[in-house]
Amino acid sequence: MFKIKKSGNFIFLALVLIHLIPIWAFDYFPSQDGPAHIENASVIRNYHHPDGSILRTYYTFNNKFTPTWFGHLILVGLMYIVPAVIAEKIFLTLYIILFPISVRYALSAMRSDNSFLAYMSFPFIYNYTLNLGFYSFCLSLSLYFFMVGYWLKNQDHFNFQKILILTFLSILLYFFHVVSLAMAYLGIAILTIWQVSLDFICDGHSIKSRCTKLWKILSRRALTVFIAFLPTLILLMIFMQPRGTKIKLSRSFGETLYMLRDLLQIEALVSFQRPEFWLSLALGIVFWAIFLYIAISKTVHRQFDRADGILFVISAYVLIFMLSPEGIGKFGIITPRLNLYPFFVLLIWFGAYPYHEIVKRTIILVAIAITLTSWGFLMTKYAELNDYMEEYLSGQELIQPNSTLLPISFSSNGFSPDGKTLAYKAKPFLHTSGYIAAEKNVVEFTNYEAGEFDWFPMVFREELNPYLHIAIDYYGLEEEPPRIEFLTYPERTGGQVDYVLVWAVQEHQLNLEATRSIFRQIEEGFRLIYTSPRYGMMKLYQRKDP
């Protein structure tokens, strides 16, 4: 038995290490928003440096209370030790190591002999949100499992010390991402109500006696949790209340069916190409097969217990996913995040029940097969995307420090010379210029954190904000082609556009009015100083009168 357990631990550790290879094997991690996070951490790090005058001219610190500081501060701290690109790799390494360990920890709260189910967590590591570059959110997924697991382990015997630990985990989760915090709160609240109801109903005394004991039941289960979460709830109210964010929900019946399809096949695991769809579908089938295996077994043997309260949590998560808007105000891409949680809590529910040895081995083998197939695909895709990212960044040495850069992307998904789209959903070239900004200490005008949102530490000064003064409408900078007016930006704002980087113009875009406008402005005010040698997809222009 010891040898089997030791062998299982070795395989588990090997899979963790294998999942670190895509981070460290290539120069860059090809995510959509990741470079922007690196860029803004670099802005914070260099803001008061003597060589950072350009940063102080265009940026200011956000004076609103925001929980997004923590991930940035970790990156800032790492940047004092290692270069920005290495800091990103270390941050991602922390996530990759913690995620499967946190799942294993939560499963141990259900049954100690079901840690093998943690193998099913590996296909979730490189999910769509990670490839979108939602770094803090991804790290919050580990904290979600740690906090829910800690509550599950201690729900029947909380003391002052354990309440403090739960409070700490709650605050920590808040400072990484409020979505994971809200889902953890909802799950714990539902399970607390479930446990209180069972304690009340299953008490063998009279109704009057049970009502007398209700306060004791509530104080033992509900009040302790409320006390533990109260400091974080106060922080959450301070953050959310002043914003008055409007939530718009408009979804047709057909779109609702698509949402259901996305849920059943775990669409949140698809980022780049069609093979990922088949892998996510295969994993979805495994989940639903295990669900049916347990459900049928419990029905036949009539073995229903307290752990089945988790089914109410699953139902609530599914309902929230199905009814959720695509975005809340300017905060978009909500549903891919919510797509993950039903499977997370379903996995915890799986951990409450015994399995035949053959079933265990089958689950492990299938999970490993899906994991390694997905890993092999990602290695190939990341290698391909890195070739194009190197092309995008190849001329950055010509950009002088303390200058400004306007990146213009005509294809943020990327395309190969034969016209094949490089990325199906994620847009790895949307914010690649963030690496240039972090490396060269320049201000780049597609820094969406500083321009579009007030949820991040740094914001553009309003009088110079390119999202207000260069984009023709608020999202004009990120359209394909962008709709922008940058030639007159200096006259209107007192700012300056020193460099323009043009990426991946497509043949069918050349005759569009937005494209013609861009090149008219470039021809009038800028000169070509560099064309990338391999595919010629990146062109760098410098202002004519530097």
N, C-alpha and C positions, 0 to 999 in steps of 0.2 A: 504493500500500500504506500509505503514511504517512497519507494522508487517511482511509482506511478505519479505521485504528487510532485516529486522532484522533477520528473520528466515534463509534466505539464507546466510547471513554473519556467523551465528552460525554454520550452516552445513559446510560451507567452512573452518572455523577455526577448526572445529572438524576433518575434513579430514587432514588438515595440521598436527594436533597433533597426529593423528593415524599414519601418515607416519613417525613420529619420533620414534615410538615404536621399529621397527626393528633395529634402531641404538643403542638404550639404553637398550633393553631387554636382549642383549647377551654380552658376554665379548669382542668379536671381531667382526668386520665387515668383512665378508669373500670375499674380493675382490682380484683380481689378482695382481695389482701393488701397491695397497694402502700401504702395509707394507714397500715397498721400499721408498715411499715418507716420511713415518714416520721415517724410518731409516736415511735417508739423512738429514732431519730436525734435528734429534738428533746429527748427525755428525757435522753439522754447530754449534749447540748449545754448544757442548762439545769440539770443536776442540782446543780451546786455554785453556781449563781447565787443571790444573796440572795432573789430572788423565787421560788425553786424549792423552798420548804419542803415543799409538798404532795408533790412528787416524792420527796423524801428520806424522807417518812413512809411511802409505799406501796412504793417500789422500792428495790432494792439491786443492786449489780453482781454479775454471775455470776462466781463464783470458780473455775469449771471452765474448763479450756483449750478454747476453741472457735474454729473457723476462720471463723465468720460475722462477725467484727469488721470485716473490710476494707470490705465494701459500706456498712456503717453509718458507718464513719469517713470515707469519701468524702462521704457525705451530710452528716455533721456539719461537715466542712470547708467544703462549699458553703454551709451554712446560716450561716456566719460572714460570708458575702459577700452572699447573696441570700435572700429569703424561702423557707420550706420548700417551697411548691408549685413555685417556680422551680428549686430544687435538684433536685427530682424530675425535672423536665423536662430539665435538663442531664444528669443521670445516664442517663436513657433515650436522650437524643441521642447520648451516647457509645456506648451499645450499638448503636444503629441505624447509626451510621457505621462502627463497627468490624466488625460482623458480615459484610457482603458483602465488605469489604476482606480480612478474614481468610480467607474462602473462596477469594477470588482468589489470595491468597498460597499457600494449600495446593495449589491447582490448578497454580500455576507450578512447583511442585516435581516435577510429573509431566511436563508439556509446556508450554513457554512459549506455544505458539500455541492453547492451549485455555482461555484466560481467559474466552472467551465463555460457558462453562458456569456462570460465577458469576452469570449472570442467573437461573439456577434457584434461587439462594439467596434472592431477594427475597420469594417467597411464604412463606418460613419466618420472616420477621422478626416479624410479628404473630401468633405461634403461641399456642396455648392457655396455655402456661406464662407467657408475657408477660401475657396477659389475666388470669391468676391472680395476677399481681403478684410472680412469682418473679424479682425484679430481679437479684440476684447470680447466680442460676443462668443467666439469659439472657446476662449478660456473660461468664460462664464458657464459653459456647458459642464466642465469638470466640477466647478463649484456647485452647480445645481445638484449633481449626483452626491457630492460630499455632504451638502446640507440636508437633502432629503434622506440620505442614508443615515446621517447622524440622528435625525429625528426618529426614524424607524427603529434604530437601535435603542433609543433612550425614552421613547414615548411613555413608557409605564413607570419610569423611575427618575424623573428630572429632579435635580437639586440645584442649589444656587450656582455651583461651579459649571454645571452642564448648561444651565440657562445662559450664563455668560459666554460659553463657547458657541452656542447657537446664535446668540446676538452678534458675536464676532463674525461668524460665517455669513449671517444675513447682511451685515454692513459691507463685508468684503464683496459679496455678490452684487450688491447695489452699485458699488463703484466700478464693477466691470460691465454689467448690462442689466437694465431694468426689465427686459423681456424675460430673461431667465429667472429673475427675482419674482416677477409676477406669477410665472408658471409654478415656481416652487411654492409660493404662498398659497396659490389656489389648490394645488395638490395636497398640501399639508392641512389646509382648512377643511377640504372635503373629507379627508381621512379622519380628522379630529371629530367632525360631526358624526361620521359613521361609527367611530369607536364610542363616543358618548351615547349614541342611540342604542348600541348593543349593550353597553353597561346598564342603561336604564331599563331596557326591555328584558334582559336576561337576569336581572335581579330577582331572586325567588320570593321576595317579600310582597306585601300588598302594594297596590298603586299608591296609597297614601305614604307608606314607608319609602317607596322608591322616589316619590317627589321630594321627601325630606332629604334624601341622600343626593338629589340632583345637584345641589350646590357643591357638594364634595366631589362629585364626578366632574363637574365643570371646572372647578378650581384645579383639580389634579391634571386634567387634560387640556382644556381650552385656555384657562387663565395663564398658565405658565408659558404657553406658546405666544399668547398676546403680549405678555410682558417682555419676552425675548425679542419679539419683532417690533415693539413700539418705537425704539430709537430710529430704526430704518424706515418705518412708516412715516415718521415725522420728516425725515430727510426727503422721502418720496413726495410728500405733499408740498414741501417747499420748492422742490424742483418742478413739479407739474402744474401747480395752481396758477402761477402768473401767466402761463402761456396761452390759455384759452384756445387750445388746439381743436380744430374742427375735424371730425372724422367723417369722411364721405364713403358711403357704401353703395355701389351700384353694380349688381351682378345679375345677369340673365339666368334662365333655367339651364341653358346650354353651358354657360360658364360654370355654373354650380356642378354640373356633371363632370366637367374637366377638373374641377377641384377635387372631386371624389376620386377620379382616376389618378390624379397626382398623389393623393394620399395613399391609395392602395399600392401603388408601385414605387413609393418613396422617391418622388421626383426631386427631393432636396439633395439627392446623391448624383444628379446629372449636371455637369458643368460644361463639357466640351463637345463630345461627339456621340453618335448613336450607340456604340458599344456600351457606354455607361448606362444607357436606358435598359439594356438587357440584363446587366449586372444588378441594377437597382430592382428590376422586376423579379429577378431570381431571389434576391434577399427578401423582398416583400412576400414572395410565396413561402419562403422558410418561416417568416414570422407568422403568417396566417395558418400555416400547417401546424406549427407548435400550439397556436391558440386553439385550433380545433381539437388537437390531441388532448390538451388539458380539459377543454370544455366538455368533450364527449366522456372522458374518463370521470370527471366530477359528476356529470349527470347520471352516468350508469351506476356509480357507487354512492351517489347522493352525499358527496363529501364537500359541503360548502362551509367556509370558515371566514374568519376575520379578514384575511388577506384579500378576499374577493371584493372588499370595499375599493380596492384599486381600480376595479372595472368602472366605478363611477368617475374616477379621475380620468381614465381613458376616454370615457364618453364626453366629459366636459372639454377635454383637449381637442377631441375631434370636432365638437360643436363650435368651439372658438375658431378652429382652423377654417371650417366651412363658412362661417359668418364673417370672418375677419376682412377688413379692407385691404387693398393692395398696399396702402400707405396711410400714415397718420400725419396730416399736414405735409411738411417737406420730408418727413421721415418715411422713406419708402422701403420696399422689399421686406414686407412683414411676413407674408405667407410662407416663403422658403424657410424662415426661422421656425415658424409654428408647425411646419410639416414634420419636424424632427421629434417633438415632445411626445406625441402618442406612442411612438415606437420606443422611446426611452422608458416611459412608465410601463409599457407592455413588457419590456424586458425585465423590469423589476418584478412585475407580477409573475412572470415565468419562474423567477427565482424562488418562489414560495412553495414549489411542489416537487415531489420526487420523480426521478426518471429512471427508466430501465437502462442498464449499461449500454445496450446496443443503440438506444435513442441518443444517449450522451455522445457516444463516439460518432454517430452520424451527424449530429449537429456540429460537432467540432470540425469534422472533415469538410462538411459543406461550407461552413463559415470560413475556414482557412482557404478553401479553393476559391471562393468569391473574393476574399481579401487579396490573395496573391495575383489573381487575374486582374483585378482592379488596379493593384499596385503596378503591375507590368505595363498596363495601358497608360497610367499616369506618368511613369518614367519616360515612355516614348513621347508622350505629348509635351511634357515639361522640357525635354531635350529639344524638341522642335520649336517650341515657343521661345526658348532661350536664344536660339539662333537669331530669331527676329528681334528679340529685345536687345541683343548686342548690336544689331543693325540700327535700331532706334537710337541707342546711346552712343554710337560710334563717333559722333562728332562733338561730344560734350567738352572735350579739352579746348575747343576753340571758343567756348563761352567764358567770358571774363567774370571773375567773382564780383559781387556787389552790383549786379546788373539785373535786368528783368527779362523774362522769357515768356512768349506766348506760344504754347503748343497748339497746333491745329491738326486734329485727327480726323481723317476722312473714313477710316475703318478701324474702330476700336476693337472689333472682334478679330481683325487681321485676316489676311488672305495670302495664299501662296502664289507663285508666278503663274500656275495653271488656273487660277481663279477660285481655288477651293478655300472655303471659309475655315479658319484655323480654330475658332472657338464657337461652339454652338450657342451657349447662353452667357457665360462670363465674358467680360471685355478686358482682356489683359493689357491692352494698349491704351486704355482710356486715361490712366494717370501715371504712365511709365515715367513721365517727365519729373515726377516726384523724386526719383533717384538722382536726377541732375541737380535739382534744387538742394537736396541734402548734401551732395558731393561738392558742389561749386558755391554754395551759400548765395544762391540767387532767389529772386522772387518769381515764381511761375504762376501765371494767371488762371490756370484751371485747378487751382487748389480749392476743391469743393468744400472742404471742412471750414475754411476761412471765409468762403464766399456765399455758400448756400445756406448754412446752418448757424444757429447760435447755441448749438449743443456741444461745441468743441472748445478747447482752451484758447485757440487763437482765432481772431477774426480780422478781415481786411478793414482798414479805416474806410468809413462810408464814402468819403469824398473821392477815394481811389479804387473802390471795389470794382473789379472788372466784370463781375456778374451783374452790376448795375450800369456800368459805363462803357463796356465793350460789347457785351451780349446784347443783341437787339431785343430779345425778350429774356426772361430770367434763366431759361435753360438753353439759350442759344449757343453757348460755348461748347455744349456736349452733344449737339445735334450733328448729323452727318449728311451733308457738310454743315459746319457751324454757320450760324447767321450772326455775323459780328461786324462791328465798325471800330477798327483799331487805329486807323491812320490819323484820325482827328482826336484820339484819346488825350494826347499831350495838351492840345489847345483847350479841351473841355475840362480837364482835371488838374493839370500841372504835373501829371505823372509822365512816364516814359515807357515805350516799348523798344527795348534794345535788340532783342533777337526774336525771330519767328521760326518755329520748327514745324515743318509740314510733313505729315506722315500718311503714306499709303493712299494717294489719290487714285480712285477707281475710274475706269474708262467712262462708265455711264454717268459719272458725276461732272464731267468736264463742261457740259453745256448747261448745267444748272445755274440759275442767276446767283445763288449764294456762292458757288465756286468761282464764277467770273468776278464777282465783287471782291473776293479774297485776293485773287491774283492781280486785279487792278490796283489794289492798295499796296500789295507787295512790290509791284513793278514801280509804283510811284515813290515809295519811301524806303525800299530796302534793296540790298544786293546779295546775290547768292555767294556764299563762302564755302559751302560744303555739300556734296552729294554722297550718300552712303555707297560704297563700292560694290557690294555684293548684288543687291537687287535694285538699288537706286530708289528705294521706297522712302528714304528720309532725306529731306533737303533742309538746310539751315541757312537762314538769311539774317544779315546784320543791318541795322539802321544805317542809312547812307551818310548821315552827319553825326557820327558818334562823338 
